[in-house]
Amino acid sequence: MRGRLPILAVTLLALVNAVGCGGSDHERVNPEAMLDSAAAHPIRSAEAEISLRVRLEGVPQLSDPITLRLEGPYVGGGARIPSFEWRLSASALGFPVGGRLVSTGDNVYLTVYGNRYEFGEVQVAAANRRIAAARALRLPFRGWLGRPQVTGEGNEGGVDCERIQAPLAGARMERDLAPLAAELGLSAPAVSGRAAACVGFDDRILHELELDAVLAPSPADSARLGGATAIHLGADVVLSDVGEAQRIEAPGGSFRPIQDLFLAINDLAG
């Protein structure tokens, strides 16, 4: 699960690409129209702040949440893995972790505990081919929201925005996620929860996205996941400097294959 948290972060930005408390005095806008506009204006670049929280029910050794925070520039990849240069901090099983996660679109690098790893250009190229075949790394997030309602105003990423909340359309999400789950050898979980967004009054762009979801795996998948009966996923993405140029460079030096990290984690778990 810890190795998949950065993947969840990228997926969240893909969701953002598909779709506080402020003191401004803006006229309220129809929330359906605001979400439609946000979905029509994908995020090409931004400074991102991402917080993830994952908690498993039914797995006593993972009763405490696993948390991950990422901060730094992001550039949308379109039909390839996006580029980003993120500072990373995480906590799992009571152990804090700090490091950096960098993607150039051609390779992905992870630095943790002073050790440097890379996913590898061959593996990333294969992932890019799959994304290109699917036409883009975009998920139909707009269709995953039920009837929205305005809950107030905010100022996120330095922009006055309208706060909108909506329930998750569980049946639609399960259907859309089924192919991805099948690639992982799983069936699509039952999904429930809500989402909240803050869409700019002037630019009609998404500046914050919050998710509070519960994923219920099938009995067979529960056994594969160590007996987990439910996965609680909380996330918050705040975007600033949207549309501005972002500089991202590949780190220099030598890197070990990411498989070395996974083997070390397996040894610790054993």
C-alpha positions in Angstrom: 0.0 0.0 0.0 2.8 2.5 0.8 4.3 2.0 -2.6 1.0 2.9 -4.2 0.4 6.2 -2.5 2.4 8.3 -5.0 0.3 6.5 -7.7 -2.8 7.7 -5.9 -1.5 11.2 -5.9 -0.9 11.2 -9.7 -4.4 9.7 -10.2 -5.9 12.5 -8.2 -4.2 15.0 -10.5 -5.6 13.1 -13.4 -9.0 13.5 -11.8 -8.4 17.2 -11.4 -7.4 17.3 -15.1 -10.8 15.8 -16.0 -13.1 17.9 -14.2 -11.1 28.1 3.4 -13.1 30.6 4.0 -13.2 33.6 1.9 -14.3 37.2 2.4 -15.2 37.9 -1.2 -18.7 39.1 -2.4 -19.4 37.2 -5.6 -22.7 36.3 -7.0 -23.4 32.6 -6.8 -23.2 30.6 -10.0 -25.1 27.4 -10.9 -22.9 24.6 -9.5 -23.5 22.3 -12.5 -22.3 25.1 -14.8 -19.2 25.6 -12.6 -18.2 21.9 -12.6 -18.9 21.6 -16.3 -16.5 24.6 -16.9 -13.9 23.2 -14.6 -14.0 19.9 -16.5 -13.6 21.7 -19.8 -10.4 23.5 -18.6 -7.9 20.8 -17.6 -4.9 21.8 -15.5 -1.9 22.1 -17.7 0.5 23.3 -15.0 0.4 24.4 -11.4 2.0 24.4 -8.0 0.3 21.5 -6.2 -0.2 20.6 -2.6 -1.6 17.1 -2.1 -2.5 15.4 1.1 -3.6 11.7 1.1 -4.9 9.6 4.0 -5.6 5.9 3.7 -7.0 3.7 6.5 -7.9 0.0 6.3 -10.6 -1.6 8.3 -10.1 -5.3 9.2 -6.3 -5.1 9.3 -5.2 -4.5 12.9 -1.5 -3.8 12.1 -2.7 -1.0 9.8 -5.4 0.5 12.0 -3.6 3.9 12.1 -3.9 5.9 8.9 -1.2 6.0 6.3 -0.5 9.6 5.3 1.3 11.2 2.4 1.9 14.9 1.6 3.4 16.1 -1.7 4.3 19.7 -2.6 5.8 21.2 -5.8 5.4 22.0 -9.4 3.2 19.9 -11.8 3.0 19.9 -15.6 0.2 17.8 -17.2 1.4 15.0 -19.5 -1.6 14.7 -21.7 -1.0 11.3 -23.4 1.9 10.4 -21.1 2.8 10.4 -17.4 2.9 14.1 -16.1 6.0 15.8 -15.0 6.4 16.9 -11.4 9.0 17.7 -8.7 7.5 17.1 -5.3 8.8 17.2 -1.8 7.5 14.1 0.0 6.6 13.4 3.6 4.7 10.4 4.8 3.9 8.3 7.9 3.1 4.6 8.1 3.2 2.2 11.0 4.4 5.1 13.2 7.5 5.7 10.9 8.0 9.1 9.4 9.4 9.3 5.9 10.8 12.2 3.9 12.2 12.6 0.4 11.5 13.7 -3.1 9.5 12.3 -6.0 10.4 13.5 -9.5 9.0 12.7 -12.9 10.3 14.0 -16.2 7.6 12.1 -18.2 10.4 9.7 -19.4 11.5 8.4 -16.0 10.4 8.7 -12.4 12.9 9.1 -9.5 12.4 8.6 -5.7 14.7 9.7 -3.0 13.9 8.4 0.5 16.1 8.0 3.6 19.0 9.3 1.5 18.7 6.4 -1.0 18.0 7.1 -4.7 15.8 4.9 -6.9 14.4 5.1 -10.4 11.4 3.3 -12.0 13.3 3.1 -15.3 12.8 4.5 -18.7 11.7 1.2 -20.2 8.9 0.8 -17.6 7.9 4.4 -17.9 7.8 4.2 -21.7 5.6 1.1 -21.5 3.2 3.1 -19.2 3.2 6.0 -21.6 2.3 3.7 -24.5 -0.7 2.4 -22.5 -1.7 6.0 -21.7 -1.4 7.0 -25.3 -3.5 4.0 -26.3 -6.2 5.2 -23.9 -5.7 8.7 -25.5 -4.8 10.5 -22.2 -4.3 10.0 -18.5 -7.8 11.4 -17.7 -10.6 9.9 -15.8 -14.3 10.9 -16.2 -14.5 12.7 -12.8 -17.3 15.0 -13.8 -19.5 11.9 -14.3 -18.5 10.6 -10.9 -20.4 13.4 -9.1 -24.1 13.3 -8.1 -26.3 16.4 -7.8 -24.0 19.3 -6.6 -24.8 22.1 -4.2 -23.1 25.4 -3.4 -21.8 25.4 0.2 -20.1 28.9 0.3 -17.1 30.7 -1.0 -13.4 30.3 -0.5 -9.9 31.5 -1.5 -7.7 28.6 -2.6 -4.5 28.9 -4.4 -4.8 32.7 -4.1 -8.1 32.7 -6.1 -11.7 33.5 -5.0 -13.7 30.4 -5.7 -17.1 28.9 -5.2 -17.3 25.9 -2.9 -19.4 23.0 -4.3 -20.2 19.7 -2.7 -21.6 16.5 -4.3 -22.1 12.8 -3.4 -20.0 10.3 -5.4 -21.9 8.4 -8.0 -20.8 5.0 -6.8 -22.4 2.8 -9.5 -20.8 5.0 -12.3 -17.4 4.9 -10.6 -17.5 1.1 -10.1 -18.2 0.7 -13.8 -15.5 3.1 -15.0 -12.9 1.6 -12.6 -13.6 -2.0 -13.5 -11.0 -2.1 -16.3 -8.3 -0.6 -14.0 -9.1 -3.0 -11.2 -9.0 -5.9 -13.7 -5.4 -5.0 -14.6 -4.5 -5.3 -11.0 -6.2 -8.7 -10.7 -9.1 -7.3 -8.6 -12.8 -6.6 -9.1 -14.1 -3.0 -8.9 -14.9 -2.2 -5.2 -18.2 -0.7 -4.1 -17.7 3.1 -3.7 -19.5 5.6 -1.6 -18.6 9.1 -0.2 -18.5 12.7 -1.3 -16.4 15.2 -3.1 -16.0 19.0 -2.6 -14.5 21.4 -5.0 -13.6 25.1 -5.2 -14.0 26.5 -8.7 -12.7 30.0 -9.5 -15.4 32.7 -10.0 -13.4 34.4 -12.7 -11.3 31.7 -14.4 -13.8 28.8 -13.9 -10.9 26.5 -13.1 -10.6 24.0 -10.3 -8.4 25.3 -7.4 -9.2 22.7 -4.7 -10.6 19.2 -4.7 -11.4 17.2 -1.6 -12.4 13.5 -1.6 -13.9 11.5 1.3 -14.5 8.0 0.0 -15.0 4.4 1.2 -14.1 1.5 -1.0 -15.5 -1.9 -0.1 -13.7 -4.8 -1.7 -15.3 -8.0 -2.6 -14.8 -11.0 -0.2 -12.2 -12.5 -2.6 -10.3 -9.2 -2.9 -10.6 -8.7 0.9 -8.6 -11.9 1.4 -5.9 -10.7 -1.0 -5.7 -7.4 0.8 -4.9 -9.0 4.2 -8.5 -9.1 5.3 -9.4 -5.5 4.7 -13.2 -5.0 4.7 -13.1 -1.3 3.8 -10.6 1.2 2.5 -11.1 4.8 3.7 -9.6 7.3 1.4 -9.3 11.0 2.2 -7.6 13.5 -0.1 -7.1 17.2 -0.6 -5.5 18.8 -3.6 -4.9 22.6 -3.7 -3.6 24.2 -6.9 -1.9 27.6 -7.2 -0.2 29.5 -10.1 -2.4 27.5 -12.5 -1.3 27.8 -16.1 2.1 29.4 -15.3 5.4 27.9 -16.5 6.9 25.4 -14.2 10.6 24.2 -14.2 11.2 20.5 -13.7 14.6 18.9 -14.2 15.8 15.3 -13.9 18.0 14.9 -10.8 21.7 14.1 -11.5 23.7 11.2 -10.2 23.2 7.4 -10.1 20.0 5.6 -9.0 19.2 2.1 -8.0 16.2 0.2 -9.6 12.9 0.7 -7.6 12.7 -3.0 -7.2 15.5 -2.8 -4.6 13.2 -0.6 -2.5 10.3 -3.0 -2.8 12.6 -5.9 -1.8 13.8 -4.0 1.3 10.1 -3.3 2.3 9.3 -7.0 1.9 12.2 -7.9 4.1 11.1 -5.5 6.8 7.5 -6.8 6.6 8.8 -10.3 6.9 
